[in-house]
Amino acid sequence: MGKRERRSFTDEFKRQMVQLYENGKTRADILREYDLSASAFDRWVKQSRTTGSFKEKDNRTEEQNEPFSYCN
């Protein structure tokens, strides 16, 4: 099985997939029907539930948002 080519999805598409799931469609059906990876789908559901945003910057922890500094 080869590596899957990276695809981009709009926030609207992600929102629609999460909505299908929340309305009772099974995870397996969504993954199969839309040819999605489980990890991507699970991340969308988590992001939707925690911040309501699919933007990476909105889903970082406070620690991840702190500027990086070198210790000499």
RODOSE-188313 format. One record per residue (C-alpha): x negated, y, z. Coordinates in steps of 0.25 Angstrom, whole numbers, plus 2048, in hexadecimal, padded with zeros to 3 digits. Layout:
N
<node px="X" py="Y" pz="Z"/>
...
END
This chain:
72
<node px="800" py="800" pz="800"/>
<node px="7FA" py="80D" pz="7FB"/>
<node px="7F9" py="81A" pz="803"/>
<node px="806" py="823" pz="800"/>
<node px="804" py="830" pz="7F9"/>
<node px="806" py="83C" pz="802"/>
<node px="813" py="843" pz="800"/>
<node px="819" py="850" pz="805"/>
<node px="827" py="852" pz="80A"/>
<node px="82E" py="85F" pz="80D"/>
<node px="833" py="862" pz="81B"/>
<node px="841" py="861" pz="815"/>
<node px="83F" py="853" pz="811"/>
<node px="839" py="84F" pz="81E"/>
<node px="845" py="855" pz="825"/>
<node px="84E" py="84D" pz="81C"/>
<node px="847" py="840" pz="820"/>
<node px="848" py="843" pz="82F"/>
<node px="856" py="847" pz="82D"/>
<node px="859" py="83A" pz="826"/>
<node px="852" py="832" pz="832"/>
<node px="85A" py="83A" pz="83C"/>
<node px="867" py="837" pz="835"/>
<node px="865" py="828" pz="837"/>
<node px="85D" py="824" pz="82A"/>
<node px="853" py="81A" pz="82E"/>
<node px="844" py="81D" pz="82E"/>
<node px="841" py="811" pz="825"/>
<node px="84C" py="816" pz="81B"/>
<node px="846" py="824" pz="81A"/>
<node px="838" py="81F" pz="819"/>
<node px="83C" py="815" pz="80E"/>
<node px="845" py="81E" pz="806"/>
<node px="83C" py="82A" pz="806"/>
<node px="82F" py="822" pz="805"/>
<node px="82A" py="829" pz="812"/>
<node px="81F" py="825" pz="81B"/>
<node px="823" py="821" pz="829"/>
<node px="818" py="82B" pz="82F"/>
<node px="81D" py="837" pz="827"/>
<node px="82C" py="834" pz="82A"/>
<node px="829" py="832" pz="839"/>
<node px="821" py="83F" pz="83A"/>
<node px="82C" py="847" pz="833"/>
<node px="836" py="841" pz="83E"/>
<node px="82D" py="845" pz="849"/>
<node px="82A" py="853" pz="844"/>
<node px="839" py="855" pz="842"/>
<node px="83C" py="851" pz="850"/>
<node px="831" py="859" pz="857"/>
<node px="82F" py="866" pz="84F"/>
<node px="83A" py="865" pz="844"/>
<node px="82E" py="869" pz="83B"/>
<node px="826" py="861" pz="831"/>
<node px="81B" py="86B" pz="830"/>
<node px="80E" py="866" pz="836"/>
<node px="80B" py="872" pz="83D"/>
<node px="818" py="871" pz="845"/>
<node px="815" py="863" pz="849"/>
<node px="808" py="865" pz="84F"/>
<node px="805" py="864" pz="85E"/>
<node px="801" py="871" pz="865"/>
<node px="7F3" py="86A" pz="866"/>
<node px="7F2" py="868" pz="857"/>
<node px="7F6" py="876" pz="855"/>
<node px="7EB" py="87C" pz="85D"/>
<node px="7DF" py="882" pz="856"/>
<node px="7D3" py="878" pz="855"/>
<node px="7C7" py="87C" pz="85C"/>
<node px="7B9" py="876" pz="85C"/>
<node px="7B2" py="874" pz="86A"/>
<node px="7A4" py="877" pz="869"/>
END
